[in-house]
Amino acid sequence: MSWIFFAFLTSFANSFLNIANKSLTKLIDEYKALFLISLSTSVILVIILFLGLFYKFIDLSETIKSGFWLPLTLTSFLGVLAFIFLYRALQQSDVSKVIPFISFTPIFILFIEYLIYGKLPKLQGLIGVFIIVIGTLIFEVRKTDETSLKPFLRIFKNKSSLYVILTALIWSVTSVLDKVATLNSSPIIYSTLSNIYKLLIILPIFVIRSKKHPLILKGKDSARNAPTSLLLLILITAILHIAEIIFQTTAISTGFVSYVLAIKRTSIVFTVFLAYAILKEKPNPKLLFSTIVMLAGVILIVL
């Protein structure tokens, strides 16, 4: 099946995952959220793996190669950091205002490729970078701005924006490592072990924080039905996370990483619409327009 199909499935799964993560911010902090999601995801993936082996729809004849363990370890540690940054951004702002900054990922990939490979971006790619910056400015510019630098300064003074840009930077690195790890194993093995690694990384922090704070600690949602809401949200988030990582690792195993990520970034627009429809966030025409402009820049970079 075409990698394009799996890339679009990744985009849809990521859109709903963003909404689920935003909903979780109302119930628990980032460390507990990551631990519970990693635990649930790992359990489900291990079950899928064993069922696949038993019914022979998963083939482990592709044994793990020596080039697998280093990218697995790096992506796991970086993945934990990226989750914490993104979660904190979602805690502090509307998802529709946060997610568009993920469009900075291909910009960082261009610079990383230049630093590692000495590969200069094409003119079209540079135009794409310029368009993404323009899209960002469309949303951030104010009538009262005294200088053209004011919107940029506002972005870096805004913690939620800064957290998402840091997330985009980390994802630009892990997206390349994802492909290396997948090609040296298989999508199901990499997805399973990656989540188990994240679980082990976050476990000590989860234990320490659980002794000091209750599991559910966010305002009104700590009512009688909060534990049920939490368990349901964790399960939904875990399933969406599994879908996203399996779809993405399958897509990048046969397609170019930059192309897969470009299609995945269409989730920015889907997320904004879902935030309006599901979370009832206030529609912002200027934000929607700037999001579409940024997405156009992403497409230009990878074409």
C-alpha positions as CSV (number, residue, x, y, z in Angstrom):
1,M,0.0,0.0,0.0
2,S,1.3,3.5,-0.8
3,W,3.2,5.4,1.8
4,I,1.1,8.4,0.9
5,F,-2.0,6.7,2.3
6,F,-0.2,5.9,5.6
7,A,1.1,9.5,5.8
8,F,-2.5,10.9,5.6
9,L,-3.6,8.3,8.2
10,T,-0.8,9.7,10.4
11,S,-2.1,13.2,9.9
12,F,-5.6,12.3,10.9
13,A,-4.5,10.3,14.0
14,N,-2.2,13.2,15.0
15,S,-5.1,15.7,14.8
16,F,-7.3,13.7,17.2
17,L,-4.2,13.0,19.4
18,N,-3.7,16.8,19.8
19,I,-7.3,17.2,21.0
20,A,-7.0,14.3,23.4
21,N,-3.7,15.6,24.9
22,K,-5.3,19.1,25.3
23,S,-8.2,17.4,27.2
24,L,-5.8,15.5,29.4
25,T,-4.2,18.8,30.5
26,K,-7.4,19.6,32.5
27,L,-6.8,16.5,34.6
28,I,-3.2,15.7,35.2
29,D,0.4,17.1,34.8
30,E,2.8,16.2,32.0
31,Y,4.8,13.6,33.9
32,K,1.8,11.5,35.0
33,A,0.2,11.9,31.6
34,L,3.4,10.6,29.8
35,F,3.7,7.7,32.3
36,L,0.1,6.6,31.9
37,I,0.1,7.0,28.1
38,S,3.4,5.1,27.8
39,L,2.2,2.3,30.1
40,S,-1.1,1.9,28.3
41,T,0.5,2.1,24.9
42,S,3.2,-0.4,25.8
43,V,0.7,-3.0,27.2
44,I,-1.5,-2.7,24.0
45,L,1.5,-3.0,21.7
46,V,2.9,-6.0,23.5
47,I,-0.5,-7.7,23.2
48,I,-0.7,-6.9,19.5
49,L,2.9,-8.2,19.1
50,F,2.1,-11.5,20.8
51,L,-1.2,-11.9,18.9
52,G,0.6,-11.2,15.6
53,L,3.2,-13.8,16.3
54,F,0.6,-16.4,17.4
55,Y,-1.6,-15.8,14.4
56,K,1.4,-15.2,12.1
57,F,0.3,-11.8,10.7
58,I,3.5,-10.3,12.1
59,D,6.8,-11.7,10.9
60,L,9.9,-11.3,13.1
61,S,12.2,-12.9,10.6
62,E,13.5,-9.3,10.1
63,T,15.7,-9.5,13.2
64,I,16.9,-6.4,15.0
65,K,20.1,-5.1,13.5
66,S,23.1,-3.5,15.3
67,G,22.1,0.0,14.0
68,F,18.8,-0.1,15.9
69,W,19.7,0.5,19.6
70,L,21.4,3.9,19.4
71,P,18.6,5.7,17.4
72,L,16.0,3.9,19.7
73,T,17.7,5.3,22.8
74,L,18.1,8.8,21.4
75,T,14.5,9.0,20.1
76,S,13.1,7.8,23.4
77,F,14.9,10.4,25.5
78,L,14.1,13.2,23.0
79,G,10.5,12.0,22.7
80,V,10.1,12.4,26.5
81,L,11.4,16.0,26.2
82,A,9.2,16.8,23.2
83,F,6.1,15.5,25.0
84,I,6.8,17.5,28.1
85,F,7.3,20.7,26.1
86,L,4.2,20.2,24.0
87,Y,2.0,19.3,27.0
88,R,3.1,22.4,28.8
89,A,2.2,24.5,25.8
90,L,-1.2,22.9,25.7
91,Q,-1.7,23.6,29.4
92,Q,-1.0,27.3,28.8
93,S,-2.9,28.0,25.6
94,D,-5.6,26.9,23.2
95,V,-4.6,24.0,21.0
96,S,-5.6,26.0,17.9
97,K,-3.1,28.7,18.8
98,V,-0.3,26.2,19.7
99,I,-0.2,23.6,17.0
100,P,0.4,25.8,14.0
101,F,4.0,26.4,15.3
102,I,4.7,22.8,14.6
103,S,5.1,23.9,11.0
104,F,8.6,25.0,12.0
105,T,9.7,21.4,11.8
106,P,10.7,21.3,8.1
107,I,12.7,24.6,8.6
108,F,14.8,22.9,11.3
109,I,15.2,19.8,9.0
110,L,16.7,22.1,6.3
111,F,19.3,23.5,8.7
112,I,20.1,20.0,10.2
113,E,20.6,18.6,6.7
114,Y,23.0,21.5,6.0
115,L,25.0,21.1,9.2
116,I,25.3,17.3,8.8
117,Y,25.5,16.8,5.1
118,G,26.5,20.2,3.9
119,K,23.4,20.1,1.7
120,L,22.1,23.6,0.7
121,P,18.4,24.0,0.4
122,K,16.8,24.7,-3.0
123,L,15.5,28.2,-3.8
124,Q,12.0,26.8,-3.5
125,G,12.8,25.5,0.0
126,L,14.0,29.0,1.0
127,I,10.8,30.5,-0.3
128,G,8.9,28.0,1.8
129,V,10.8,29.1,4.9
130,F,10.0,32.7,4.1
131,I,6.3,31.8,3.7
132,I,6.2,30.0,7.0
133,V,7.7,33.1,8.7
134,I,5.1,35.3,7.0
135,G,2.3,33.0,8.1
136,T,3.6,33.3,11.7
137,L,3.8,37.1,11.5
138,I,0.2,37.3,10.1
139,F,-1.0,35.8,13.4
140,E,1.4,37.6,15.7
141,V,1.4,41.1,14.2
142,R,-0.6,43.8,16.1
143,K,-1.7,47.3,15.0
144,T,0.1,48.7,18.0
145,D,3.5,47.2,17.1
146,E,6.1,49.9,16.9
147,T,8.7,47.9,15.0
148,S,8.8,44.8,12.7
149,L,10.7,42.9,15.3
150,K,7.9,43.1,17.9
151,P,6.0,40.0,16.6
152,F,9.2,37.9,16.8
153,L,9.9,39.1,20.3
154,R,6.4,38.3,21.3
155,I,6.7,34.7,20.0
156,F,9.9,34.2,22.1
157,K,8.4,35.8,25.2
158,N,5.3,33.6,25.0
159,K,6.1,30.4,26.8
160,S,3.6,28.3,25.0
161,S,4.9,29.3,21.6
162,L,8.5,28.7,22.7
163,Y,7.6,25.2,24.0
164,V,6.1,24.3,20.7
165,I,9.0,25.6,18.7
166,L,11.3,23.5,20.9
167,T,9.0,20.5,20.2
168,A,9.3,21.1,16.5
169,L,13.1,21.3,16.8
170,I,13.2,17.9,18.6
171,W,10.8,16.3,16.2
172,S,13.0,17.4,13.3
173,V,15.8,15.3,14.8
174,T,13.7,12.3,15.9
175,S,12.0,12.0,12.5
176,V,15.3,11.1,10.9
177,L,16.2,8.7,13.7
178,D,12.8,7.1,13.4
179,K,13.6,6.0,9.9
180,V,17.0,4.6,10.9
181,A,15.5,2.6,13.8
182,T,12.6,1.3,11.7
183,L,14.8,0.2,8.8
184,N,17.0,-1.7,11.4
185,S,14.0,-3.5,12.9
186,S,10.3,-3.2,12.0
187,P,7.5,-0.7,12.7
188,I,5.8,-2.9,15.4
189,I,9.1,-3.7,17.2
190,Y,10.4,-0.1,17.2
191,S,7.0,1.3,18.3
192,T,6.8,-1.2,21.2
193,L,10.4,-0.8,22.5
194,S,10.3,3.0,22.1
195,N,7.3,3.2,24.4
196,I,8.8,0.8,26.9
197,Y,12.0,2.9,27.0
198,K,9.9,6.1,27.6
199,L,8.0,4.3,30.3
200,L,11.3,3.4,32.1
201,I,12.7,7.0,31.6
202,I,9.6,8.6,33.2
203,L,9.0,6.0,35.9
204,P,11.3,7.5,38.6
205,I,9.7,11.0,38.1
206,F,6.2,9.5,38.2
207,V,6.9,7.7,41.5
208,I,8.4,10.8,43.2
209,R,5.6,13.1,42.1
210,S,2.9,10.6,43.0
211,K,4.1,10.6,46.6
212,K,3.8,14.4,46.8
213,H,0.7,15.0,44.7
214,P,-2.6,13.1,44.1
215,L,-3.0,11.6,40.6
216,I,-5.8,14.0,39.6
217,L,-5.1,17.5,40.7
218,K,-6.7,20.0,38.3
219,G,-9.5,22.1,39.6
220,K,-13.1,21.3,38.7
221,D,-12.3,18.1,37.0
222,S,-11.3,16.5,40.3
223,A,-14.9,15.7,40.9
224,R,-16.4,12.3,41.4
225,N,-16.4,11.3,37.7
226,A,-12.8,12.5,37.1
227,P,-11.1,9.0,37.5
228,T,-13.5,7.5,34.9
229,S,-12.9,10.5,32.5
230,L,-9.1,10.1,33.0
231,L,-9.1,6.3,32.3
232,L,-11.2,6.8,29.2
233,L,-9.0,9.7,27.9
234,I,-5.8,7.7,28.6
235,L,-7.2,4.7,26.7
236,I,-8.2,6.9,23.7
237,T,-4.9,8.8,23.7
238,A,-3.0,5.5,23.8
239,I,-4.9,4.1,20.9
240,L,-4.4,7.2,18.9
241,H,-0.7,7.3,19.7
242,I,-0.3,3.7,18.6
243,A,-2.2,4.4,15.4
244,E,0.0,7.5,14.7
245,I,3.4,5.8,15.3
246,I,2.5,2.6,13.4
247,F,1.2,4.7,10.4
248,Q,4.2,7.0,10.5
249,T,6.9,4.3,10.8
250,T,5.2,2.4,8.0
251,A,5.1,5.4,5.8
252,I,8.7,6.5,6.4
253,S,10.0,2.9,5.9
254,T,9.1,3.2,2.1
255,G,8.8,7.0,1.6
256,F,11.0,10.0,2.0
257,V,11.0,11.4,5.6
258,S,10.5,15.0,4.4
259,Y,7.5,14.1,2.2
260,V,5.9,12.0,5.0
261,L,6.3,14.9,7.5
262,A,4.9,17.4,5.0
263,I,1.7,15.3,4.7
264,K,1.6,14.8,8.4
265,R,1.8,18.6,8.9
266,T,-1.7,18.9,7.3
267,S,-2.8,17.8,10.7
268,I,-2.2,21.5,11.7
269,V,-5.3,22.5,9.8
270,F,-7.4,19.5,10.9
271,T,-6.4,20.2,14.5
272,V,-7.6,23.8,14.3
273,F,-11.0,22.8,12.9
274,L,-11.3,20.0,15.5
275,A,-10.5,22.5,18.3
276,Y,-13.3,24.7,17.2
277,A,-15.7,21.7,16.8
278,I,-14.9,19.5,19.8
279,L,-13.3,21.8,22.4
280,K,-15.4,24.8,21.4
281,E,-12.5,27.1,21.1
282,K,-13.3,30.5,19.7
283,P,-12.8,30.6,15.9
284,N,-10.1,33.0,14.8
285,P,-10.2,33.8,11.0
286,K,-6.7,35.4,11.2
287,L,-5.3,32.3,12.9
288,L,-6.9,30.0,10.4
289,F,-5.5,32.0,7.4
290,S,-2.0,32.1,8.9
291,T,-2.2,28.4,9.5
292,I,-3.0,27.7,5.9
293,V,-0.2,30.1,4.8
294,M,2.3,28.2,7.0
295,L,1.1,24.9,5.6
296,A,1.7,26.2,2.1
297,G,5.3,27.0,3.1
298,V,5.7,23.5,4.4
299,I,4.6,22.0,1.1
300,L,7.0,24.2,-0.8
301,I,9.9,23.1,1.2
302,V,9.4,19.4,0.5
303,L,8.2,19.5,-3.1
